[in-house]
């Protein structure tokens, strides 16, 4: 005979198990990069591409967007970042790649000319895969500030500036951050892109 106390215990156990199952299915996707604080949206900006067009962040909504901050004269982290982004994007299927945009934002607008950028991207096998946004210091300063980026133009060195790769989901929410020498490798970046595409 099942007592009231035993029945209560059984129902409590069933409820806990159900709760655990519910929690597991509602957990956020597992990104390999470092998770940023929740709910941070990409800043809305409109900057010229080295190719001549204007890139507006709001127009990229609905796609997964990779954002990084590069100096075409940098010899430290920037070549690695550009190379990894190019390699990661080549791991995606054509259908996946159509849903992804990768943009670098200049941190040294005085030196990041279209010709310099083209040479830099070609040498890193990222030409045609990674866009590079430029502009004046006045145009770029609000974006650097919104992203809490230290630009090379302020440090006076092409090799000293903020340099990470940020993954934004289809709603322009920042979901993952990767760093050279920590977790930024093509397999990890491709994984986080696919996770953002499926979330």
C-alpha positions in Angstrom: 0.0 0.0 0.0 1.4 3.4 -1.0 1.2 5.9 1.8 0.4 9.6 1.2 4.0 10.5 2.2 5.4 8.0 -0.3 3.1 9.2 -3.0 4.2 12.8 -2.3 7.9 11.7 -2.5 7.3 10.0 -5.8 5.5 13.0 -7.3 8.3 15.3 -6.1 10.9 13.0 -7.7 9.0 13.0 -11.0 8.7 16.8 -10.8 12.4 17.2 -10.2 13.3 14.9 -13.1 10.9 16.7 -15.4 12.4 20.0 -14.3 15.9 18.8 -14.9 14.9 17.7 -18.4 13.3 21.0 -19.1 16.3 22.9 -17.9 18.6 20.9 -20.2 16.6 21.5 -23.3 16.3 25.3 -22.6 20.0 25.8 -22.0 21.7 28.3 -24.4 23.7 26.9 -27.3 27.3 25.7 -26.4 29.7 28.1 -28.0 33.4 27.4 -27.9 34.4 31.1 -27.6 34.2 33.1 -24.4 30.6 34.2 -23.7 30.1 37.9 -23.4 27.6 39.4 -21.0 24.1 38.5 -22.2 22.0 40.7 -24.4 24.6 43.0 -25.9 23.6 44.1 -29.4 26.1 45.1 -32.2 26.3 48.9 -32.5 24.5 50.3 -35.5 27.0 51.8 -37.9 27.4 52.7 -41.5 31.0 52.6 -42.7 32.6 52.5 -46.2 34.1 49.3 -47.4 37.6 49.3 -49.0 35.7 48.1 -52.1 33.7 51.3 -52.2 30.2 50.4 -50.9 28.7 51.4 -47.6 28.2 48.6 -45.0 25.3 49.1 -42.5 25.1 46.8 -39.5 21.4 47.1 -39.5 21.3 45.7 -43.1 23.1 42.6 -41.9 20.4 41.6 -39.4 19.2 38.1 -40.2 22.7 36.9 -40.9 25.4 35.7 -38.5 28.1 38.5 -38.5 31.8 38.2 -37.5 33.3 41.4 -36.4 37.0 42.0 -35.8 39.4 45.1 -35.6 42.4 45.0 -37.8 45.4 47.1 -39.0 46.7 46.1 -42.5 50.2 46.9 -41.3 50.0 44.8 -38.2 52.4 41.8 -38.1 51.3 40.3 -34.8 47.6 39.2 -34.3 46.0 40.7 -37.4 47.5 38.3 -40.0 46.4 35.3 -37.8 42.9 36.7 -37.4 42.4 37.3 -41.1 43.8 33.9 -42.0 41.6 32.0 -39.4 38.4 33.8 -40.6 39.2 33.0 -44.2 39.9 29.3 -43.3 36.8 29.0 -41.1 34.5 30.4 -43.8 35.9 28.0 -46.3 34.8 25.2 -44.0 31.1 26.2 -44.4 28.9 25.0 -47.1 27.9 27.5 -49.8 24.4 27.7 -48.3 25.8 28.4 -44.8 28.3 31.0 -46.2 25.5 33.0 -47.8 24.0 33.5 -44.3 27.3 34.8 -42.8 29.1 38.2 -43.2 32.6 38.8 -41.9 33.8 42.4 -41.4 37.0 43.9 -40.1 36.9 47.4 -38.9 40.1 49.5 -39.3 41.9 50.6 -36.2 44.5 52.6 -38.2 42.6 54.6 -40.9 45.6 56.7 -41.9 47.4 53.6 -43.2 44.5 51.2 -44.2 44.1 52.2 -47.8 42.2 50.1 -50.3 45.5 49.0 -51.9 47.1 48.1 -48.5 44.0 46.2 -47.4 43.8 44.2 -50.7 47.5 43.1 -50.4 46.9 42.2 -46.7 43.8 40.1 -47.4 45.3 38.4 -50.4 48.4 37.4 -48.5 46.1 35.8 -45.8 43.8 34.0 -48.3 40.9 36.1 -47.0 40.3 38.3 -50.1 36.6 38.0 -51.0 35.7 36.4 -47.7 36.5 39.2 -45.2 35.3 42.7 -45.8 37.4 45.6 -44.4 35.6 48.8 -43.3 37.5 52.1 -43.3 36.8 55.8 -42.9 38.1 58.8 -41.0 39.1 58.7 -37.3 35.9 60.9 -36.8 33.8 58.2 -38.5 35.4 55.3 -36.7 35.8 56.7 -33.2 32.1 56.1 -32.2 32.3 52.5 -33.3 35.6 51.9 -31.4 34.0 53.5 -28.3 30.8 51.5 -28.6 32.8 48.3 -28.9 35.3 49.3 -26.2 38.2 49.0 -28.6 41.7 50.5 -28.2 42.7 51.5 -31.8 46.2 51.4 -33.1 45.9 55.1 -34.0 45.8 55.8 -30.3 48.7 53.5 -29.3 51.0 54.6 -32.2 51.8 51.0 -33.0 50.3 48.8 -35.7 50.8 45.8 -33.4 49.2 47.2 -30.3 45.4 47.4 -30.4 42.3 45.5 -29.4 42.1 42.3 -31.5 39.5 39.7 -31.1 36.7 38.1 -33.2 33.2 38.6 -32.1 30.3 36.5 -33.3 26.8 38.1 -33.5 23.7 36.0 -34.1 20.9 36.7 -36.6 19.4 39.2 -34.1 22.7 41.1 -33.9 23.3 39.8 -30.4 26.9 39.2 -29.4 27.2 35.5 -28.5 30.9 34.5 -28.6 34.4 36.0 -28.5 37.6 34.4 -29.6 41.2 35.4 -29.1 44.5 34.6 -30.9 46.4 32.1 -28.8 43.4 31.1 -26.7 40.6 29.7 -28.7 40.7 31.3 -32.2 41.2 28.4 -34.6 39.3 27.6 -37.8 37.4 24.6 -36.3 36.2 26.6 -33.3 35.2 29.6 -35.3 33.3 27.5 -37.8 31.6 25.7 -35.0 30.4 28.9 -33.3 29.2 30.3 -36.7 27.1 27.1 -37.2 25.8 27.3 -33.6 24.7 30.9 -34.2 23.1 29.9 -37.5 21.1 27.2 -35.8 20.0 29.1 -32.7 
